[in-house]
């Protein structure tokens, strides 16, 4: 699929409508692609903000830093403060609202620029409390304004030769792996990130989620990766994962989107 000139023209119209912009950069395909095209159009008039925390995979922060250095982005790494918010830590069903509220309020205190997010039109069909926080803070969604779905964003990245972004799997924030009402703890999120990183290296799955539930830890893999998992690998990985989570029971299952939360939401 080739990104259409019409989409690019619509995005440029969004960028041209503001003197200064700030992109909330999670490290995923949507926000990274948005940052790239915004910088191409606006140069140093756009600032990238990345909120680094235990809820963000280490690989995502590394990707943000690498792209910023490679492409000359103006980047600021910030603490959005969600781990000081008891409403977020309690992990209610609308946890994402409190997460994004902290993020956008922090960014608004740091810049007078128009805030941009990487939301695309596919996201509008999901239950996403974070969009309510965006609305409350006047955040704009250039891909939505341009009428772009996820496939269009990937095609746009590919058209600029950003193959690593175009093929990057979706990766909701690590807190989405914790069952609703279980408290969000930084050490749990670090363990989740470590386990998922290890499994990607060991098994090369198309999809992997390490979920923390009341009953224990559930590792979800796409059906093909799960079928490739030998008994000896399963035993070895179970021991390693149980150790990472303080000897909680470990189970392997086929990946199901949003099975630890009502819906997964990308930060």
N, C-alpha and C positions, 0 to 999 in steps of 0.2 A: 504494500500500500504506500502510495506517495503522498506526502503532505501537500494539500492544495494551496495554490497561491492565494486563494480567497481566505483561507484560514490565517495565513501569515499577514495579509493585509488587515484583517479584522483585529488581530493581536496588536499590530503596529498602531492601529487607531486607538486602542486602549492605552498603550504606552504613551502616545502623543497627547493624550487627554490630561496628563498630569505632569507637573514640573519635576517632582521628586517621587520616587517609589521605594518601597521596602518589601522584599520577598521573604515570607516566612518559609524557611528552607528546612525540610525534615530530612532530606537525603534520599528520598524516594524518587521514582521516575517523574512524577508530575511536577513537584516543586523544583527539581533539578533542571528539567527541560524548560520550565517557565523562567528560571533564573538565567539560563543560557540565552534564550531569545530576548528577554528583557534587556540583558546586558548588551547584546548586539545592537539593539535599537537605542538604548538610553545611556550606555557607557557608565560613567561614574555618577550619573544622576540616580542610579539605583543601588541600594545597599542590600546585601543578603544578611539575614539574621538567622542563626542556627542556635536553637535551644538544646544544649548538651545536658543530658541527665542520665540516670540509670534506666529510664524508660526508652532511651534511644540506643539502638544497636551500635556497638563500637564501629562496625564497618560503615554505617551511615555517616557518622562523624568523620571518619577517615575519608570517605568519598567527597564530602563537602569540602574539607580542607584541600584535598588533591585538586578538585576542579577549580576552586578559588585561586590556588597558586598557578595552575596551568593557564587559566583564562584571564587572570588579572582582575578578579572580582573584588569589590570592596566588601569584606566579610567581617561580621561581628559575632562572636560566640557569647551567648548570654545564658543566664540562669533564669528560667521563667518563674521559678518559685512554687511550682505545683506541690513539691514535697513538704512545703510549709503550710499547705492547705488541708485541713482535716477532712473537708468535704471530698477532696480528691482521694486522699488516703483510705477513706472508708469504702471506696470502690462501689458506689451505687450504680444502678443501671445507666444513669446519665453522667457517669464519671467524665466522659469526654467533654461535656459542657464546662466543667470546672477546670479541666486541663487547658482547653483552648481559651477560656476566659483569662486564666493566669498568663498564658502566652501573649494574647493580643493586648491585654492591659499593660504588660511589661513593655512590649514593643512600642505602644503608644506613648509610654513615658520616656522612651529613648529617642524617638524620632517624630518629626512633624510630617513625614512623608506619608503618602497614600499606601496603606497596607494591601499587599497582594497575597493570595493563597493559590495553591495548585489544584484546587477543586475542579473537577470536570463534570460534564453533564450526566455521566453514569452515576456519580455520587448522589445526585439529587433524588434518585429513586430509592435510596437506602434510608434507614433510620439513623440519622447522624446528629446527635446533640451538639457536636462541635460547630455545625453550621448556624445554630442559634447564637452561639457565642460570637461567631464571625459577624452575623447581622447586627448584634448589639454593639459591636465595635467598629462598624462601618468598613469592614474588610471587603475588598473587591475580588472577584474570581475571573481573571482574564479568559481562561479557557471556556468558562460558562458563557461569558459575554460573546465569545467568538463562536459558540455553538459546537464545541469540541468534546467528543467522548474519549474514553481511555485509548481506544485504538487509534484515534486521530493524534493523540499526544505521542504515542509510541512511533507512529509514522513520521511525525514532525522531528522527533529525536533522530530517527534513522536517516531522514533527509539531510541532516547536518553531520552525518557520520558518527553520531554518538551511539554506537552499537551497544555499548555496555549499558546505557540507559534504556534504549529501546527494548532490550531483552531482560531488563531487571525485573525479577519477580516482585509482585506486590508484597509489602511488608508493613502491616499495621504496627503501631507502637507496642512495645513489649508488655505494657500493662493490659493490653487486650487479651493476653494469654491467661490472666488470672481470673478465676471464676468470680462472677458478680457477688459482692458482699464479703469476699475474702480480702483482708486488708492488703493494700499495696505496700510492699516492703522492698527497699532498694536491693537487699541481698538476694531476694527471690528473682528480681529482674536480671541481676547480673548472672545468676545461675542459668536462667532461661536463655540468655544471649550466648553464654558459653556452651551450653548443650546444643543449641541450634547450629552454632558455628562449627562445632565438632562433627555433628551429623552431616552437614553439607560437605565437609572434607572427606569423611569416611564413606558416605553413601551416594553422594551427588544426586540427591532427590530433586524432583521438579518442585515439590512443595514440602516444607517441614514446619510444624508448629509444636512447641513444647508447652503444654498447658498445665497449670496448677489448679487442682480442684480439691474440694473437701476430702474426697476419697483417695487422693494421691496425685501422682504426676502421670499425665497421658501424653505420649509422643505420637503425633499424627504425621503420617507420611502419605504421599500420593500412592495409589494402588500399585503401580509398577515398582516403586522403591520398596514398598512393604513386601511385595512378593519376592524381591531379590534378597531380602534379609534372611540369612541362614540362622539356624538354631544357635550355633556357637556365637555368631555376631550378636544375636538378641540377648544371650546370657551375659556376654561381656559388656554390652552397652547398658543393660539393665543395672549391673553392678556399678558402673561409672556414674550413671544418672542418679541412682539412689544415693550414692555418696555425696553428689553435688547438692542434693536437696535434703540432707539430714536424715537419710534412711526412710524417706517416704516410699510407699508402694509405687511401682512403675508399670505402666501398661502401654502396649503399642496398638494403635488403631489406624484405620483409613482416614485421611484428612476430610474434615467437614468444616466448611466455612462458618466462622462465628460460633463454634460449639462451646466456647468458654464464656461467651458474652452474647448478648442479643444480636449484635452485628459487629463485625470488625470495622474499625475506622482508622484510616491512615492519618498520622499526625501531620 
